[in-house]
Amino acid sequence: MKLILLGAPGAGKGTVAKMLTKLDGSVQISTGDILRGAVAAGTELGKQAQAYMNAGDLVPDELIMGIMAKRLQEDDCKNGFLLDGFPRTIPQAEQLKDMLAKLGIELDMAVNIDVPRDVILDRLTTRRTCSNGSCQAIYNVKSNPPKQEGICDKCGSPVVQREDETEAAISHRLETYNAKTAPLIGFYEKEGMLMTVDATSSEAVIEAIQEKLGATA
């Protein structure tokens, strides 16, 4: 399957993507992952991206599109790919459309995971992350707490609340999403590619995607 996953921070895009990869061997691709991969590989595009990242600047769209084009042509994408949190803006979506056309790649659909704001706030403010950079296991104080409070089950490091997961920070992230990324829903609707799933459970989202793909197969 070749999908774009849309949804606000905390809607569960990453969880859904991980579950989908196990179904048919599709690979999960996020902008952060491909940027880090290009930097680690020391490619020319990676070096250029690193210069922006080191300066604390956003990596320009042209550079991201160049790295994305290379990533989508790698062998592991032949079984399918799941774009997690990309594109983020209408200009990125338009450039992605042109790029895929040139590469001869056809998307199945864009899936918008629609989760109520209060659920997102509850999910993210109760999330905790292992402070060990090489572990970073994720917990939830309500639904999936560590066995020993404040201590990671896997490596024994302290479990902390990330600065971007306080209520004030999440509200700001949601405002940014609504201003910049939410318009993508209208873009893909006009393209006739949008499927919106109103579900708070990842399993329900997977089921809806499978049903839709089964119906169009």
Contacts in CASP RR format, 6 or more apart in sequence:
PFRMAT RR
TARGET T0000
AUTHOR 0000-0000-0000
METHOD contacts of the structure
MODEL  1
MKLILLGAPGAGKGTVAKMLTKLDGSVQISTGDILRGAVAAGTELGKQAQ
AYMNAGDLVPDELIMGIMAKRLQEDDCKNGFLLDGFPRTIPQAEQLKDML
AKLGIELDMAVNIDVPRDVILDRLTTRRTCSNGSCQAIYNVKSNPPKQEG
ICDKCGSPVVQREDETEAAISHRLETYNAKTAPLIGFYEKEGMLMTVDAT
SSEAVIEAIQEKLGATA
1 20 0 8 1.000
1 24 0 8 1.000
1 26 0 8 1.000
1 80 0 8 1.000
1 82 0 8 1.000
1 108 0 8 1.000
1 209 0 8 1.000
1 213 0 8 1.000
2 26 0 8 1.000
2 80 0 8 1.000
2 81 0 8 1.000
2 105 0 8 1.000
2 106 0 8 1.000
2 107 0 8 1.000
2 108 0 8 1.000
3 20 0 8 1.000
3 26 0 8 1.000
3 81 0 8 1.000
3 82 0 8 1.000
3 83 0 8 1.000
3 107 0 8 1.000
3 108 0 8 1.000
3 109 0 8 1.000
3 110 0 8 1.000
3 111 0 8 1.000
3 209 0 8 1.000
4 83 0 8 1.000
4 85 0 8 1.000
4 86 0 8 1.000
4 87 0 8 1.000
4 107 0 8 1.000
4 109 0 8 1.000
4 110 0 8 1.000
4 111 0 8 1.000
4 188 0 8 1.000
5 13 0 8 1.000
5 14 0 8 1.000
5 16 0 8 1.000
5 17 0 8 1.000
5 82 0 8 1.000
5 83 0 8 1.000
5 84 0 8 1.000
5 85 0 8 1.000
5 110 0 8 1.000
5 111 0 8 1.000
5 113 0 8 1.000
6 13 0 8 1.000
6 85 0 8 1.000
6 110 0 8 1.000
6 111 0 8 1.000
6 112 0 8 1.000
6 113 0 8 1.000
6 181 0 8 1.000
6 184 0 8 1.000
6 185 0 8 1.000
6 188 0 8 1.000
7 13 0 8 1.000
7 85 0 8 1.000
7 112 0 8 1.000
7 113 0 8 1.000
7 114 0 8 1.000
7 115 0 8 1.000
7 177 0 8 1.000
7 181 0 8 1.000
8 115 0 8 1.000
8 117 0 8 1.000
8 120 0 8 1.000
8 174 0 8 1.000
8 177 0 8 1.000
8 178 0 8 1.000
8 181 0 8 1.000
8 182 0 8 1.000
9 120 0 8 1.000
9 124 0 8 1.000
9 170 0 8 1.000
9 173 0 8 1.000
9 174 0 8 1.000
9 177 0 8 1.000
10 115 0 8 1.000
10 120 0 8 1.000
10 123 0 8 1.000
10 124 0 8 1.000
11 113 0 8 1.000
11 114 0 8 1.000
11 115 0 8 1.000
11 120 0 8 1.000
12 113 0 8 1.000
12 115 0 8 1.000
12 202 0 8 1.000
12 205 0 8 1.000
13 84 0 8 1.000
13 85 0 8 1.000
13 113 0 8 1.000
14 28 0 8 1.000
14 30 0 8 1.000
14 84 0 8 1.000
15 202 0 8 1.000
16 111 0 8 1.000
16 113 0 8 1.000
16 202 0 8 1.000
16 205 0 8 1.000
16 206 0 8 1.000
16 209 0 8 1.000
17 28 0 8 1.000
17 82 0 8 1.000
17 84 0 8 1.000
18 28 0 8 1.000
19 202 0 8 1.000
19 203 0 8 1.000
19 206 0 8 1.000
20 26 0 8 1.000
20 28 0 8 1.000
20 82 0 8 1.000
20 206 0 8 1.000
20 209 0 8 1.000
21 27 0 8 1.000
21 28 0 8 1.000
21 82 0 8 1.000
23 206 0 8 1.000
23 210 0 8 1.000
24 79 0 8 1.000
24 80 0 8 1.000
25 79 0 8 1.000
25 80 0 8 1.000
26 79 0 8 1.000
26 80 0 8 1.000
26 81 0 8 1.000
26 82 0 8 1.000
27 76 0 8 1.000
27 77 0 8 1.000
27 79 0 8 1.000
27 80 0 8 1.000
27 81 0 8 1.000
27 82 0 8 1.000
28 81 0 8 1.000
28 82 0 8 1.000
28 84 0 8 1.000
29 68 0 8 1.000
29 71 0 8 1.000
29 72 0 8 1.000
29 77 0 8 1.000
29 81 0 8 1.000
29 82 0 8 1.000
29 83 0 8 1.000
29 84 0 8 1.000
29 86 0 8 1.000
30 83 0 8 1.000
30 84 0 8 1.000
30 85 0 8 1.000
30 86 0 8 1.000
31 64 0 8 1.000
31 68 0 8 1.000
31 85 0 8 1.000
31 86 0 8 1.000
31 88 0 8 1.000
34 67 0 8 1.000
34 68 0 8 1.000
34 71 0 8 1.000
35 46 0 8 1.000
35 49 0 8 1.000
35 53 0 8 1.000
35 59 0 8 1.000
35 64 0 8 1.000
35 67 0 8 1.000
37 46 0 8 1.000
38 45 0 8 1.000
38 46 0 8 1.000
38 49 0 8 1.000
38 67 0 8 1.000
38 70 0 8 1.000
39 46 0 8 1.000
39 47 0 8 1.000
39 49 0 8 1.000
39 50 0 8 1.000
39 53 0 8 1.000
43 67 0 8 1.000
43 70 0 8 1.000
45 63 0 8 1.000
45 66 0 8 1.000
45 67 0 8 1.000
45 70 0 8 1.000
46 67 0 8 1.000
48 63 0 8 1.000
49 59 0 8 1.000
49 63 0 8 1.000
49 64 0 8 1.000
49 67 0 8 1.000
52 58 0 8 1.000
52 59 0 8 1.000
52 60 0 8 1.000
52 63 0 8 1.000
53 59 0 8 1.000
61 89 0 8 1.000
61 91 0 8 1.000
61 92 0 8 1.000
61 95 0 8 1.000
64 86 0 8 1.000
64 92 0 8 1.000
65 92 0 8 1.000
65 95 0 8 1.000
65 96 0 8 1.000
65 99 0 8 1.000
68 86 0 8 1.000
68 96 0 8 1.000
68 99 0 8 1.000
69 99 0 8 1.000
69 103 0 8 1.000
71 77 0 8 1.000
72 81 0 8 1.000
72 100 0 8 1.000
72 103 0 8 1.000
72 105 0 8 1.000
73 103 0 8 1.000
85 181 0 8 1.000
86 92 0 8 1.000
86 96 0 8 1.000
87 93 0 8 1.000
87 95 0 8 1.000
87 96 0 8 1.000
87 184 0 8 1.000
88 180 0 8 1.000
88 181 0 8 1.000
88 184 0 8 1.000
89 180 0 8 1.000
89 181 0 8 1.000
89 183 0 8 1.000
89 184 0 8 1.000
90 183 0 8 1.000
90 184 0 8 1.000
90 187 0 8 1.000
93 184 0 8 1.000
93 187 0 8 1.000
93 188 0 8 1.000
97 191 0 8 1.000
100 106 0 8 1.000
100 107 0 8 1.000
107 193 0 8 1.000
108 213 0 8 1.000
108 216 0 8 1.000
109 188 0 8 1.000
109 193 0 8 1.000
109 194 0 8 1.000
109 195 0 8 1.000
109 212 0 8 1.000
109 213 0 8 1.000
110 184 0 8 1.000
110 188 0 8 1.000
110 191 0 8 1.000
110 193 0 8 1.000
110 194 0 8 1.000
110 195 0 8 1.000
111 195 0 8 1.000
111 196 0 8 1.000
111 197 0 8 1.000
111 205 0 8 1.000
111 209 0 8 1.000
112 185 0 8 1.000
112 188 0 8 1.000
112 194 0 8 1.000
112 195 0 8 1.000
112 196 0 8 1.000
112 197 0 8 1.000
113 197 0 8 1.000
113 199 0 8 1.000
113 205 0 8 1.000
114 196 0 8 1.000
114 197 0 8 1.000
114 198 0 8 1.000
114 199 0 8 1.000
115 199 0 8 1.000
115 200 0 8 1.000
116 200 0 8 1.000
117 174 0 8 1.000
119 200 0 8 1.000
120 170 0 8 1.000
120 174 0 8 1.000
121 167 0 8 1.000
121 170 0 8 1.000
121 171 0 8 1.000
122 142 0 8 1.000
123 140 0 8 1.000
124 165 0 8 1.000
124 170 0 8 1.000
125 161 0 8 1.000
125 165 0 8 1.000
125 166 0 8 1.000
125 167 0 8 1.000
125 170 0 8 1.000
126 140 0 8 1.000
126 141 0 8 1.000
126 142 0 8 1.000
126 143 0 8 1.000
127 138 0 8 1.000
127 139 0 8 1.000
127 140 0 8 1.000
127 161 0 8 1.000
127 162 0 8 1.000
127 165 0 8 1.000
128 138 0 8 1.000
128 139 0 8 1.000
128 140 0 8 1.000
128 141 0 8 1.000
128 146 0 8 1.000
128 150 0 8 1.000
128 159 0 8 1.000
128 160 0 8 1.000
128 161 0 8 1.000
129 136 0 8 1.000
129 137 0 8 1.000
129 138 0 8 1.000
129 139 0 8 1.000
129 159 0 8 1.000
129 160 0 8 1.000
129 161 0 8 1.000
129 162 0 8 1.000
130 136 0 8 1.000
130 137 0 8 1.000
130 138 0 8 1.000
130 139 0 8 1.000
130 152 0 8 1.000
130 154 0 8 1.000
130 155 0 8 1.000
130 156 0 8 1.000
130 157 0 8 1.000
130 158 0 8 1.000
130 159 0 8 1.000
131 152 0 8 1.000
131 157 0 8 1.000
131 158 0 8 1.000
131 159 0 8 1.000
131 160 0 8 1.000
132 152 0 8 1.000
132 155 0 8 1.000
132 156 0 8 1.000
132 157 0 8 1.000
135 152 0 8 1.000
135 154 0 8 1.000
135 155 0 8 1.000
135 157 0 8 1.000
137 152 0 8 1.000
137 153 0 8 1.000
137 154 0 8 1.000
137 155 0 8 1.000
137 159 0 8 1.000
139 145 0 8 1.000
139 146 0 8 1.000
139 152 0 8 1.000
139 159 0 8 1.000
146 152 0 8 1.000
146 153 0 8 1.000
146 159 0 8 1.000
147 153 0 8 1.000
150 158 0 8 1.000
150 159 0 8 1.000
151 157 0 8 1.000
151 158 0 8 1.000
151 159 0 8 1.000
152 158 0 8 1.000
152 159 0 8 1.000
163 169 0 8 1.000
164 170 0 8 1.000
164 173 0 8 1.000
185 194 0 8 1.000
185 196 0 8 1.000
186 194 0 8 1.000
188 194 0 8 1.000
195 208 0 8 1.000
195 209 0 8 1.000
195 212 0 8 1.000
197 204 0 8 1.000
197 205 0 8 1.000
197 208 0 8 1.000
197 209 0 8 1.000
199 205 0 8 1.000
199 208 0 8 1.000
END
